Amino acid sequence: MDKKMVVERHNPLITKVDSLSPLSLGNGEFGFSVDFTGLQTFPEEYETPLGTQSNWGWHYTNGPELYTNDDITFQSFETYGRNVKYPMKPEDKPEAYHWLRQNPHRLQLGRISFRFYTQEGAEVNCTQITNIEQKLNLWTGTIHSKFMVEEVPVNVETVCHPIYDAIGVKVSSPLIKEKRLEVFTIFPNPDITHTNWAKSVQLNYENEDRHSTDLHLENTNTAILKRQMDNDNYDVKWNWSSGTLKATNTHEFTLYSNGETDEIECTFSFATENPADTTMREIRKLSEDHWERFWLDGGLVDFSESTDNRANELERRVVLSQYLCAIHSGGSLPPQETGLMYNSWFGKLHLEMHWWHAAHFPLWSRPSLLSKSMDWYQSILPNARELARSQGYVGARWPKMVGYDGIQTPSPVAPGLIWQQPHPIALAELLYRSKPSKEILEKYKSIVFESADFMASFAHWDEEKNAYVLGPPLIPAQECHRMKDSLNPPYEVEYWKYGLEIAMKWAQRLRVSNNPIWEKIANAMAPLPQSEGVYLAHENCLDTFTEKNHDHPSMVGALGILPGTLVDLEVMRSTLKKVEKVWDWESAWGWDFPMCAMTAARLGEREMAINFLLMDATKNTYLANGHNYQRPGLTAYLPGNGGLLTAVAMMICGWEGSSTNDCPGFPSNGSWTVKWEGIEPYI
């Protein structure tokens, strides 16, 4: 396969102000999104915030000890004869509740922009710029931007360092000699006392007195900008090839041209201390080498010989999703749902989404990008143990919505979810399958075993059913159900069985004794609830396909995401067909479409699988930049991109027990010709 040709035919090309599709650079730990100028010059023209974010850049408004979970009232839920407390949304103490939801939050580390002037000296606005042509070269990780200011050409090259949190910029234009082009940076300080995470909140420049920025000139071409907000601080190192840097406002600094050249190169490095000292030339070369290795070493698919008119679009989504997941979801923390572009849900990690962000990495021959974020679970294991203990359970209970510190966030929904619990087991198993070794078993055994211990203590023996049940209280993946009503949601029941069985396999591989209760519970989980020949959202929800046919159709995940050892295939087939027919797809989310495609593939419904994957629905939209659009305010949704990659890998290379490992999920009518390399079978 000519991988370079396949990748480069999907280089995003922008020829206008596309408010939903800013292009991004990044390395998994740091992300930088730009407008059509190659920097963040006109953020007001974009619905998607133009972010500069990192995995280390977190902030507590007024310091980390302002409130703790002890400052809110926990809600008690009767749990088989005892009360268990959860930090749901309390009726009292709203100030503490909102602060805990919003802190710590990720920082917008700074905006880097151009300023252009007309011949008369007036500042140029966006409408005065013409001939826009911007391309992201996926093979080199470089954004090339061209445009005209009063018929004067401007050429910009923007790159990101593959290791350091640094970007390089080269701008060429006669405007520089004419002193009509400046580069500036400005620092916001969002007011996280708001109860939302809208763009206007994230890019707030009005709170000047709540933070400080000090300029330290090291020499005529280097400066350090020292940032301080409450107890948190970081530095920005700015190197430039020519010009003079001056403070132009409280938190704004401008590089003026000296009129001697028509070219300027700059680098901007971000760090909590000692930011990297690097050059544009070095960043460009390292970026080129990094992205070439990324594409050559990983999996890829070529649909170009297919006759189905959707084939090119699916190939585009696959290529761009690989790039976006690498820069936004391939770092040392489970990502937020918008990655390193901008804050969604205050920048918090949603651990029930970690599987969707990252399960595909081993399947596309990039297991190292999953292992980075898996290490984080080890670091928060003490918090997970304490959470389980505080509720009367054993083992480690993984929270749902957290900051980098792993402490659960109060929420009307998050504390009641349980489907994130088996994720670390499933992800560790994918890493082991990609490269079976004792090293991987030893590295993740505590995560696997303690996750399973909690699962065993959470399941309850029901004498009447003669089976182990889940809930209540719990909230299933389909979040529109109440804590006190939800009993035995099919996906969670199947996942409990799968997770406990994988933990048993790990004990066997390590030749250690497993917890005997794991096997007992795995072999006696409650049957998946059904009525009139279809699976229900949970046992107490008879109106699953009438009043509750919105949000995630998660019951189908019991077969598709999972092997479905408890599933009756014909009942699931009927369920999936009913979901296809009656579900409110405008209320679904980006990962629901690949989830349904995976279920269809396991059922042998090949046409249905591809139809789900490419369904014409708002939340299955993939923008020009490759991001999975959901709704206004949520214009990027990486679980959709990651889910697409997992589903496509499964449909191409099969799964454990599939009849073939050669495209068992694609239609066999001759309309799809699939060439692929470096893809691994799914579970």
C-alpha positions as CSV (number, residue, x, y, z in Angstrom):
1,M,0.0,0.0,0.0
2,D,1.2,3.5,-0.8
3,K,0.4,4.9,2.6
4,K,1.6,8.4,1.8
5,M,-0.8,8.6,-1.1
6,V,-3.7,7.4,0.9
7,V,-3.1,9.8,3.8
8,E,-2.3,12.9,1.7
9,R,-5.5,12.6,-0.4
10,H,-7.3,13.5,2.8
11,N,-5.3,16.5,3.8
12,P,-7.9,19.0,5.0
13,L,-8.2,22.0,2.7
14,I,-9.9,25.2,4.0
15,T,-10.8,28.0,1.5
16,K,-13.0,30.2,3.7
17,V,-13.7,31.1,7.3
18,D,-15.2,27.7,8.5
19,S,-16.4,28.5,12.0
20,L,-16.8,24.9,12.9
21,S,-13.5,23.5,11.5
22,P,-10.4,25.1,12.9
23,L,-7.3,22.9,12.2
24,S,-5.3,21.5,15.1
25,L,-1.7,20.5,15.9
26,G,-0.6,18.5,18.9
27,N,1.4,15.7,20.4
28,G,-1.0,14.0,22.8
29,E,0.1,16.2,25.7
30,F,-0.4,19.6,24.1
31,G,-2.8,20.9,21.5
32,F,-2.9,24.1,19.5
33,S,-5.9,25.0,17.3
34,V,-5.8,27.7,14.6
35,D,-8.0,29.8,12.3
36,F,-7.3,30.3,8.6
37,T,-4.3,32.5,9.3
38,G,-2.3,29.6,10.9
39,L,-2.6,31.3,14.3
40,Q,-5.5,32.4,16.5
41,T,-6.0,35.8,14.9
42,F,-9.8,35.9,14.6
43,P,-11.3,33.7,17.4
44,E,-14.5,35.7,17.4
45,E,-15.3,34.3,13.9
46,Y,-15.2,30.7,15.1
47,E,-17.9,28.8,17.0
48,T,-15.3,26.3,18.0
49,P,-13.0,28.0,20.6
50,L,-9.4,28.2,19.4
51,G,-7.6,26.5,22.3
52,T,-4.0,26.2,23.5
53,Q,-4.2,23.4,26.1
54,S,-2.0,20.8,27.8
55,N,-2.3,17.8,30.1
56,W,-0.5,19.7,32.9
57,G,-2.3,23.0,32.5
58,W,-5.0,22.8,35.3
59,H,-6.2,25.5,37.6
60,Y,-8.2,25.9,40.9
61,T,-10.0,29.1,41.2
62,N,-9.0,30.7,44.5
63,G,-6.8,27.7,45.3
64,P,-7.3,24.0,45.6
65,E,-8.7,23.9,49.2
66,L,-11.6,26.3,48.8
67,Y,-14.1,23.4,48.9
68,T,-14.0,19.6,49.2
69,N,-16.7,17.0,48.8
70,D,-17.2,17.3,52.6
71,D,-18.8,20.7,51.9
72,I,-21.8,19.3,50.0
73,T,-24.7,17.1,51.1
74,F,-24.5,13.6,49.7
75,Q,-27.7,11.8,48.7
76,S,-28.4,8.4,50.2
77,F,-29.8,5.6,48.2
78,E,-31.2,2.4,49.7
79,T,-29.0,-0.5,48.5
80,Y,-30.3,-3.9,49.6
81,G,-30.8,-3.1,53.2
82,R,-28.2,-0.3,53.7
83,N,-27.8,3.3,52.6
84,V,-25.0,4.3,50.2
85,K,-24.2,7.9,49.7
86,Y,-23.5,9.6,46.3
87,P,-22.5,13.2,45.6
88,M,-25.5,13.9,43.3
89,K,-26.6,17.5,42.8
90,P,-27.6,18.8,46.3
91,E,-30.5,21.1,46.9
92,D,-28.4,23.1,49.3
93,K,-24.9,24.6,49.1
94,P,-25.0,25.4,45.3
95,E,-21.8,27.5,45.5
96,A,-19.7,24.5,46.8
97,Y,-21.4,22.2,44.3
98,H,-20.6,24.4,41.3
99,W,-17.0,25.1,42.4
100,L,-16.4,21.3,42.8
101,R,-17.8,20.6,39.3
102,Q,-15.7,23.3,37.8
103,N,-12.4,22.8,39.6
104,P,-9.8,21.8,38.7
105,H,-10.4,23.0,35.2
106,R,-8.1,23.0,32.2
107,L,-6.5,26.3,31.2
108,Q,-6.5,28.1,28.0
109,L,-2.7,28.7,28.1
110,G,-2.7,31.7,25.8
111,R,-3.8,33.0,22.5
112,I,-1.2,33.6,19.8
113,S,-2.3,35.9,16.9
114,F,-1.4,38.1,14.0
115,R,-2.4,41.8,13.7
116,F,-2.5,43.3,10.2
117,Y,-2.8,46.9,9.1
118,T,-4.0,48.7,6.0
119,Q,-1.8,51.2,4.2
120,E,-3.7,53.9,6.1
121,G,-2.7,52.3,9.4
122,A,-6.1,50.9,10.3
123,E,-6.3,47.4,11.8
124,V,-7.5,44.9,9.2
125,N,-10.7,42.9,10.1
126,C,-11.5,39.4,8.9
127,T,-13.7,40.5,6.0
128,Q,-10.8,42.4,4.4
129,I,-8.8,39.2,4.0
130,T,-9.1,37.3,0.7
131,N,-7.8,34.3,-1.3
132,I,-7.8,32.0,1.7
133,E,-6.1,28.7,1.1
134,Q,-5.1,26.5,4.1
135,K,-4.0,22.9,4.1
136,L,-3.0,20.5,6.9
137,N,-0.3,18.1,5.6
138,L,-1.1,15.0,7.6
139,W,2.2,13.3,6.6
140,T,4.3,16.0,8.1
141,G,2.0,17.5,10.7
142,T,2.3,21.0,9.1
143,I,-0.4,23.6,8.5
144,H,0.3,25.8,5.5
145,S,-1.8,29.0,5.3
146,K,-2.0,31.4,2.4
147,F,-4.1,34.5,2.1
148,M,-4.1,38.2,0.9
149,V,-4.3,41.4,2.9
150,E,-5.1,44.3,0.5
151,E,-3.7,42.2,-2.4
152,V,-0.5,41.5,-0.5
153,P,0.3,37.8,0.0
154,V,0.9,36.3,3.4
155,N,2.3,32.7,3.8
156,V,2.3,31.0,7.2
157,E,3.7,27.6,8.3
158,T,2.7,26.3,11.7
159,V,4.1,23.1,13.3
160,C,4.1,21.4,16.8
161,H,7.0,19.8,18.5
162,P,6.3,16.0,18.9
163,I,7.8,15.9,22.4
164,Y,7.8,19.4,23.9
165,D,4.8,21.6,24.4
166,A,5.9,24.0,21.7
167,I,4.8,25.4,18.4
168,G,6.9,26.9,15.6
169,V,5.6,29.6,13.2
170,K,7.2,31.0,10.0
171,V,5.4,33.9,8.3
172,S,6.6,35.4,5.0
173,S,5.1,38.6,3.5
174,P,6.0,42.0,2.2
175,L,3.8,43.3,5.0
176,I,6.6,42.6,7.5
177,K,9.0,45.0,5.8
178,E,6.2,47.5,5.6
179,K,5.6,47.1,9.4
180,R,2.0,46.2,8.7
181,L,2.2,42.7,10.3
182,E,2.6,42.0,14.0
183,V,2.6,38.9,16.2
184,F,1.0,39.1,19.6
185,T,0.0,36.9,22.5
186,I,-2.7,37.6,25.1
187,F,-3.7,35.6,28.1
188,P,-7.3,35.1,29.4
189,N,-8.4,34.1,32.9
190,P,-11.8,32.4,32.6
191,D,-14.3,33.2,35.4
192,I,-15.0,29.7,36.6
193,T,-17.8,30.8,38.9
194,H,-20.1,30.4,35.9
195,T,-22.3,27.3,35.6
196,N,-21.5,26.6,32.0
197,W,-18.5,26.1,29.8
198,A,-19.5,28.3,26.8
199,K,-16.9,29.8,24.5
200,S,-17.5,33.3,26.0
201,V,-16.5,31.9,29.4
202,Q,-13.4,30.0,28.2
203,L,-12.0,33.0,26.3
204,N,-12.7,35.7,28.9
205,Y,-10.1,38.5,28.9
206,E,-11.9,40.8,31.4
207,N,-10.6,39.6,34.7
208,E,-7.3,41.3,34.4
209,D,-6.7,41.7,38.2
210,R,-7.2,38.0,38.9
211,H,-3.9,36.9,37.3
212,S,-0.5,38.3,36.4
213,T,1.9,38.1,33.5
214,D,5.5,39.2,33.9
215,L,7.8,39.8,30.9
216,H,11.4,38.8,31.4
217,L,13.6,39.6,28.4
218,E,16.6,37.1,28.3
219,N,18.2,38.7,25.2
220,T,17.2,40.6,22.1
221,N,15.4,37.5,20.6
222,T,14.2,35.6,23.6
223,A,11.7,36.3,26.4
224,I,10.0,34.4,29.2
225,L,6.4,35.3,30.0
226,K,5.7,34.2,33.6
227,R,2.1,33.4,34.4
228,Q,0.5,33.3,37.8
229,M,-3.2,32.6,38.7
230,D,-4.1,32.0,42.4
231,N,-1.8,29.1,43.4
232,D,-0.9,28.0,39.9
233,N,1.8,29.2,37.5
234,Y,3.5,28.4,34.2
235,D,6.0,29.9,31.8
236,V,5.9,30.7,28.1
237,K,9.2,31.0,26.3
238,W,9.1,33.1,23.1
239,N,12.0,33.0,20.6
240,W,11.9,35.2,17.5
241,S,14.2,35.7,14.5
242,S,13.8,39.5,14.2
243,G,11.8,42.4,15.6
244,T,11.2,43.9,19.1
245,L,8.9,42.5,21.8
246,K,7.0,44.9,24.0
247,A,4.2,44.8,26.5
248,T,1.1,46.4,24.9
249,N,-1.5,45.7,27.6
250,T,-1.7,44.1,31.0
251,H,-1.6,40.6,29.6
252,E,-0.7,41.3,26.0
253,F,2.7,41.3,24.3
254,T,3.4,42.3,20.8
255,L,6.3,41.6,18.4
256,Y,6.9,44.6,16.2
257,S,8.7,44.3,12.8
258,N,12.0,46.2,12.5
259,G,11.3,46.6,8.7
260,E,14.6,44.8,7.7
261,T,13.1,41.5,6.5
262,D,10.0,40.0,5.0
263,E,10.2,36.9,7.1
264,I,9.8,36.1,10.8
265,E,10.2,32.8,12.6
266,C,8.9,32.3,16.2
267,T,8.7,29.5,18.6
268,F,6.4,29.4,21.7
269,S,7.2,26.8,24.4
270,F,4.8,26.2,27.4
271,A,5.8,24.5,30.6
272,T,5.2,24.7,34.4
273,E,8.9,25.5,34.6
274,N,11.9,25.6,32.2
275,P,10.1,25.7,28.9
276,A,12.0,24.1,26.0
277,D,14.5,26.1,24.0
278,T,14.0,25.1,20.4
279,T,13.9,26.5,16.8
280,M,11.4,26.5,14.0
281,R,13.8,24.4,11.9
282,E,14.2,21.8,14.6
283,I,10.4,21.6,15.2
284,R,9.7,21.2,11.5
285,K,12.2,18.4,11.1
286,L,11.1,16.5,14.2
287,S,7.4,16.9,13.2
288,E,8.1,15.5,9.7
289,D,10.0,12.5,11.1
290,H,7.4,11.9,13.8
291,W,4.3,11.8,11.5
292,E,6.0,9.8,8.8
293,R,6.8,7.1,11.4
294,F,3.2,7.4,12.8
295,W,1.7,6.5,9.4
296,L,4.3,4.0,8.3
297,D,4.2,2.0,11.6
298,G,0.4,2.1,12.1
299,G,-2.6,0.5,10.4
300,L,-4.3,2.0,7.4
301,V,-7.1,1.1,5.0
302,D,-7.6,1.9,1.3
303,F,-11.2,2.0,-0.1
304,S,-10.3,3.6,-3.4
305,E,-11.3,0.6,-5.6
306,S,-14.8,0.4,-4.0
307,T,-17.8,1.4,-6.0
308,D,-20.0,2.3,-3.1
309,N,-20.3,6.1,-3.3
310,R,-19.7,6.4,0.5
311,A,-16.3,4.7,0.4
312,N,-14.2,7.9,0.0
313,E,-16.0,9.6,2.8
314,L,-15.4,6.6,5.1
315,E,-11.7,6.5,4.2
316,R,-11.5,10.3,4.9
317,R,-13.1,9.8,8.4
318,V,-10.7,6.9,9.1
319,V,-7.6,8.9,8.2
320,L,-8.6,12.1,9.9
321,S,-9.8,10.2,13.0
322,Q,-6.4,8.5,13.4
323,Y,-4.7,11.9,13.3
324,L,-7.1,13.6,15.7
325,C,-7.1,10.7,18.2
326,A,-3.3,10.7,18.2
327,I,-3.0,14.4,19.0
328,H,-6.0,14.7,21.4
329,S,-6.4,11.2,22.9
330,G,-2.9,9.7,22.9
331,G,-1.4,11.3,25.9
332,S,-0.8,10.5,29.6
333,L,-4.3,11.3,30.8
334,P,-7.7,10.0,29.6
335,P,-8.8,12.9,27.5
336,Q,-11.8,15.2,27.9
337,E,-14.4,14.6,25.2
338,T,-13.1,17.6,23.1
339,G,-9.5,16.6,23.6
340,L,-7.0,19.4,23.8
341,M,-9.1,21.8,21.6
342,Y,-11.2,23.5,24.2
343,N,-13.0,22.7,27.5
344,S,-16.1,20.6,27.6
345,W,-17.6,19.9,31.0
346,F,-14.9,22.2,32.4
347,G,-12.1,20.1,30.9
348,K,-12.9,17.1,33.1
349,L,-12.0,13.6,32.1
350,H,-15.1,11.4,31.5
351,L,-13.8,7.9,32.3
352,E,-16.8,6.1,30.8
353,M,-15.6,7.6,27.5
354,H,-12.0,6.4,27.9
355,W,-12.7,3.2,26.1
356,W,-14.2,5.1,23.1
357,H,-11.2,7.4,22.9
358,A,-8.5,4.8,23.1
359,A,-9.6,1.1,22.5
360,H,-8.8,1.5,18.8
361,F,-5.1,2.2,19.4
362,P,-3.9,-1.4,19.7
363,L,-6.2,-2.5,16.9
364,W,-4.4,-0.1,14.5
365,S,-0.9,-1.2,15.7
366,R,-0.4,1.8,18.1
367,P,-0.7,0.2,21.6
368,S,1.8,2.7,23.1
369,L,-0.8,5.5,22.7
370,L,-3.2,3.6,24.9
371,S,-0.6,2.5,27.5
372,K,0.3,6.2,28.2
373,S,-3.2,6.9,29.6
374,M,-3.5,3.5,31.3
375,D,-0.6,4.3,33.6
376,W,-2.8,7.1,35.1
377,Y,-5.1,4.5,36.7
378,Q,-2.2,3.3,38.7
379,S,-1.6,6.8,40.0
380,I,-5.2,7.3,41.2
381,L,-5.6,3.7,42.6
382,P,-5.6,5.0,46.2
383,N,-8.5,7.4,45.4
384,A,-10.4,4.6,43.7
385,R,-9.9,2.3,46.7
386,E,-11.1,5.0,49.1
387,L,-14.2,5.7,47.0
388,A,-15.1,2.0,47.1
389,R,-14.4,1.8,50.9
390,S,-16.5,5.0,51.6
391,Q,-19.5,3.2,50.0
392,G,-19.0,-0.1,51.8
393,Y,-17.4,-1.9,48.9
394,V,-14.0,-3.5,48.4
395,G,-11.5,-3.1,45.6
396,A,-11.3,0.0,43.5
397,R,-14.3,2.0,42.2
398,W,-13.4,4.2,39.3
399,P,-15.2,7.6,39.3
400,K,-16.9,8.9,36.1
401,M,-16.1,12.7,35.9
402,V,-12.8,13.7,37.4
403,G,-9.9,16.1,37.1
404,Y,-6.3,15.0,36.7
405,D,-6.3,14.1,40.4
406,G,-8.9,11.3,40.1
407,I,-11.3,12.7,42.7
408,Q,-14.9,12.3,41.7
409,T,-17.0,15.3,40.7
410,P,-20.5,15.9,42.1
411,S,-23.1,15.7,39.3
412,P,-26.8,14.9,38.8
413,V,-25.7,11.8,36.8
414,A,-21.9,11.0,37.0
415,P,-21.7,9.4,40.4
416,G,-24.4,6.8,39.5
417,L,-22.8,5.4,36.4
418,I,-21.0,2.1,36.6
419,W,-20.0,1.2,33.0
420,Q,-16.6,2.8,33.3
421,Q,-15.8,0.2,36.0
422,P,-14.7,-2.7,33.6
423,H,-13.0,-0.3,31.2
424,P,-9.5,-0.6,32.7
425,I,-9.8,-4.4,32.6
426,A,-11.0,-4.4,28.9
427,L,-8.3,-1.9,27.9
428,A,-5.5,-3.8,29.7
429,E,-6.7,-6.9,27.9
430,L,-6.4,-5.2,24.5
431,L,-2.8,-4.2,25.4
432,Y,-2.0,-7.8,26.4
433,R,-3.5,-9.1,23.2
434,S,-1.4,-6.7,21.1
435,K,1.8,-8.0,22.7
436,P,1.3,-10.9,25.1
437,S,4.0,-10.6,27.9
438,K,4.4,-11.1,31.6
439,E,5.6,-7.5,31.7
440,I,2.1,-6.2,30.8
441,L,0.4,-8.6,33.2
442,E,2.6,-7.5,36.0
443,K,2.2,-3.8,35.2
444,Y,-1.6,-3.8,35.2
445,K,-2.5,-6.7,37.5
446,S,-3.5,-4.4,40.4
447,I,-5.8,-2.4,38.2
448,V,-7.4,-5.5,36.8
449,F,-7.8,-7.4,40.0
450,E,-9.0,-4.5,42.2
451,S,-11.5,-3.4,39.5
452,A,-12.8,-6.9,39.6
453,D,-13.0,-7.0,43.4
454,F,-15.2,-3.9,43.4
455,M,-17.4,-5.4,40.6
456,A,-17.8,-8.6,42.7
457,S,-18.8,-6.6,45.8
458,F,-21.2,-4.4,43.9
459,A,-23.2,-7.3,42.4
460,H,-26.0,-8.5,44.7
461,W,-27.3,-12.0,45.1
462,D,-31.0,-12.1,44.5
463,E,-32.6,-15.2,46.1
464,E,-35.8,-15.0,44.1
465,K,-34.0,-14.7,40.7
466,N,-31.3,-17.1,41.8
467,A,-28.8,-14.8,40.1
468,Y,-26.5,-11.8,40.8
469,V,-28.1,-8.5,39.9
470,L,-26.8,-5.0,39.2
471,G,-28.7,-2.1,40.9
472,P,-30.6,-0.3,41.9
473,P,-29.1,2.2,42.6
474,L,-27.3,2.8,39.3
475,I,-27.6,4.9,36.1
476,P,-27.0,2.9,32.9
477,A,-25.0,4.1,29.9
478,Q,-28.4,5.4,28.6
479,E,-28.4,8.2,31.1
480,C,-32.1,9.2,31.0
481,H,-32.9,6.5,33.6
482,R,-33.2,7.1,37.4
483,M,-30.8,5.8,40.0
484,K,-33.5,4.2,42.1
485,D,-35.3,2.4,39.2
486,S,-32.5,0.9,37.1
487,L,-32.0,-2.8,37.4
488,N,-29.9,-5.1,35.2
489,P,-29.2,-2.9,32.2
490,P,-28.1,-5.5,29.5
491,Y,-24.8,-3.8,28.5
492,E,-23.6,-3.5,32.1
493,V,-24.7,-7.0,33.0
494,E,-22.8,-8.5,30.1
495,Y,-19.8,-6.2,30.8
496,W,-19.7,-7.4,34.4
497,K,-19.5,-11.0,33.3
498,Y,-16.8,-10.2,30.7
499,G,-14.7,-8.1,33.1
500,L,-14.7,-10.8,35.8
501,E,-13.8,-13.5,33.3
502,I,-10.9,-11.5,32.0
503,A,-9.7,-11.0,35.5
504,M,-9.8,-14.7,36.0
505,K,-7.7,-15.2,32.8
506,W,-5.1,-12.7,34.1
507,A,-4.8,-14.7,37.3
508,Q,-4.4,-17.9,35.3
509,R,-1.7,-16.3,33.1
510,L,0.1,-15.0,36.2
511,R,-0.3,-18.4,37.9
512,V,-1.8,-16.9,40.9
513,S,-5.1,-17.7,42.7
514,N,-8.0,-15.6,41.7
515,N,-10.8,-14.4,43.9
516,P,-13.2,-17.4,43.9
517,I,-16.2,-15.0,44.0
518,W,-15.3,-13.7,40.5
519,E,-16.1,-17.0,38.9
520,K,-19.2,-17.6,41.1
521,I,-20.7,-14.2,40.0
522,A,-19.6,-14.5,36.4
523,N,-21.4,-17.8,36.1
524,A,-24.6,-16.6,37.7
525,M,-25.3,-13.1,36.3
526,A,-28.9,-12.3,35.8
527,P,-30.4,-12.9,32.4
528,L,-30.6,-9.8,30.1
529,P,-34.1,-8.3,30.5
530,Q,-36.3,-8.6,27.5
531,S,-40.0,-8.2,26.6
532,E,-41.9,-9.1,23.4
533,G,-38.8,-10.4,21.8
534,V,-36.5,-7.4,22.3
535,Y,-34.0,-6.4,25.0
536,L,-35.0,-3.6,27.3
537,A,-33.0,-0.6,28.6
538,H,-33.2,-2.3,32.0
539,E,-35.6,-4.7,33.8
540,N,-37.9,-2.0,35.1
541,C,-38.2,-0.1,31.7
542,L,-41.0,-1.6,29.7
543,D,-41.3,1.7,27.7
544,T,-37.8,1.4,26.3
545,F,-38.9,1.8,22.6
546,T,-41.7,4.3,23.2
547,E,-41.0,7.0,25.9
548,K,-37.4,6.1,26.5
549,N,-36.2,5.7,22.9
550,H,-33.6,8.5,23.1
551,D,-30.0,9.1,24.3
552,H,-27.8,6.0,23.9
553,P,-29.4,2.7,22.7
554,S,-26.9,1.0,25.0
555,M,-28.7,-2.3,25.2
556,V,-27.2,-3.3,21.9
557,G,-23.7,-2.8,23.3
558,A,-24.1,-6.2,25.0
559,L,-23.3,-7.7,21.6
560,G,-20.9,-5.7,19.5
561,I,-18.7,-3.9,22.0
562,L,-18.7,-7.2,23.9
563,P,-18.8,-10.9,22.8
564,G,-22.3,-11.2,24.2
565,T,-22.1,-14.6,26.0
566,L,-25.5,-13.9,27.6
567,V,-27.1,-12.7,24.4
568,D,-29.7,-14.5,22.4
569,L,-28.7,-13.6,18.8
570,E,-32.2,-13.5,17.4
571,V,-33.5,-11.4,20.2
572,M,-30.6,-9.0,19.7
573,R,-31.3,-9.0,15.9
574,S,-34.9,-7.9,16.6
575,T,-33.6,-5.4,19.1
576,L,-31.2,-3.8,16.7
577,K,-33.8,-3.6,13.9
578,K,-36.2,-2.0,16.2
579,V,-33.6,0.5,17.4
580,E,-32.8,1.3,13.7
581,K,-36.5,2.0,13.1
582,V,-37.8,3.8,16.1
583,W,-34.8,5.4,17.9
584,D,-34.6,9.2,18.1
585,W,-31.3,9.5,16.3
586,E,-31.1,13.3,16.8
587,S,-30.8,12.6,20.5
588,A,-28.1,9.9,20.1
589,W,-24.4,10.6,20.4
590,G,-21.4,10.1,18.1
591,W,-20.4,6.7,19.4
592,D,-23.8,5.2,19.1
593,F,-23.5,4.8,15.4
594,P,-20.3,2.7,15.5
595,M,-21.7,0.8,18.5
596,C,-24.7,-0.2,16.4
597,A,-22.4,-1.1,13.5
598,M,-20.4,-3.4,15.6
599,T,-23.5,-5.2,16.8
600,A,-24.8,-5.5,13.2
601,A,-21.4,-7.0,12.2
602,R,-21.5,-9.7,14.9
603,L,-25.0,-10.6,13.7
604,G,-23.9,-10.9,10.1
605,E,-25.9,-7.9,9.1
606,R,-23.3,-6.4,6.8
607,E,-25.4,-3.9,5.0
608,M,-26.9,-2.7,8.3
609,A,-23.4,-2.3,9.7
610,I,-22.2,0.0,7.0
611,N,-25.5,1.9,7.0
612,F,-25.2,2.5,10.8
613,L,-21.6,3.6,10.4
614,L,-22.5,6.2,7.7
615,M,-26.0,7.1,8.8
616,D,-27.1,10.6,7.7
617,A,-27.7,12.1,11.2
618,T,-26.6,15.3,12.8
619,K,-24.5,13.7,15.4
620,N,-22.8,11.4,12.9
621,T,-21.5,14.5,11.0
622,Y,-17.8,14.6,10.4
623,L,-16.6,18.2,9.6
624,A,-13.9,19.3,7.2
625,N,-11.3,19.0,9.9
626,G,-12.4,15.5,10.7
627,H,-14.1,16.2,14.0
628,N,-17.4,14.5,14.9
629,Y,-19.9,17.3,15.3
630,Q,-22.7,17.0,17.9
631,R,-24.5,20.3,18.5
632,P,-23.8,24.0,19.0
633,G,-21.2,24.3,21.7
634,L,-20.0,20.7,21.2
635,T,-18.5,20.9,17.8
636,A,-15.8,18.2,18.5
637,Y,-16.6,14.8,20.0
638,L,-13.6,12.4,20.0
639,P,-15.5,9.4,21.3
640,G,-17.2,9.4,17.9
641,N,-13.9,9.4,16.1
642,G,-12.5,6.7,18.3
643,G,-15.6,4.5,18.1
644,L,-15.5,4.8,14.3
645,L,-11.9,3.5,14.3
646,T,-12.8,0.5,16.6
647,A,-15.8,-0.4,14.5
648,V,-13.9,-0.2,11.2
649,A,-11.0,-2.3,12.5
650,M,-13.5,-4.9,13.7
651,M,-15.4,-4.9,10.4
652,I,-12.2,-5.3,8.4
653,C,-10.2,-7.7,10.5
654,G,-12.9,-9.6,12.4
655,W,-13.3,-10.6,16.0
656,E,-12.8,-13.6,18.1
657,G,-15.1,-16.3,16.7
658,S,-15.9,-14.5,13.5
659,S,-16.3,-16.7,10.4
660,T,-13.4,-14.9,8.7
661,N,-10.8,-12.3,9.5
662,D,-11.2,-10.8,6.0
663,C,-13.8,-8.0,6.1
664,P,-16.7,-9.9,7.9
665,G,-18.4,-6.6,8.6
666,F,-18.4,-5.2,5.1
667,P,-21.1,-6.0,2.5
668,S,-20.1,-8.9,0.2
669,N,-22.0,-7.6,-2.8
670,G,-18.9,-6.5,-4.6
671,S,-19.3,-2.8,-3.9
672,W,-16.6,-2.7,-1.3
673,T,-13.0,-3.4,-2.1
674,V,-10.9,-3.2,1.1
675,K,-7.1,-3.1,1.2
676,W,-5.6,-2.9,4.6
677,E,-2.4,-3.2,6.6
678,G,-1.5,-3.3,10.3
679,I,-5.0,-3.9,11.7
680,E,-5.6,-6.5,14.5
681,P,-8.8,-8.6,15.2
682,Y,-11.1,-7.4,18.0
683,I,-12.2,-9.5,21.0
